[in-house]
Amino acid sequence: MKTFFKVLIGLVTAVAAIVGALMVFDKIVNKNRIKGNYLECDSPEDDFDEDEIA
């Protein structure tokens, strides 16, 4: 029974290490990605007054 738990803990540890490494790799590769929808604009471009900008 002890051997079973050792193998199970070893497998869980290996899976956790792999998932953690993939998360770190994804974070490094995609550090410049756009997050959210902040580039979308609700109002059309022609619908503004130049006085509101200044």
Summary of the structure (lengths in Angstrom):
residues: 54
radius of gyration: 24.9
end to end distance: 75.1
largest distance: 77.7
contacts: 71
relative contact order: 0.07
helix: 59%
strand: 0%
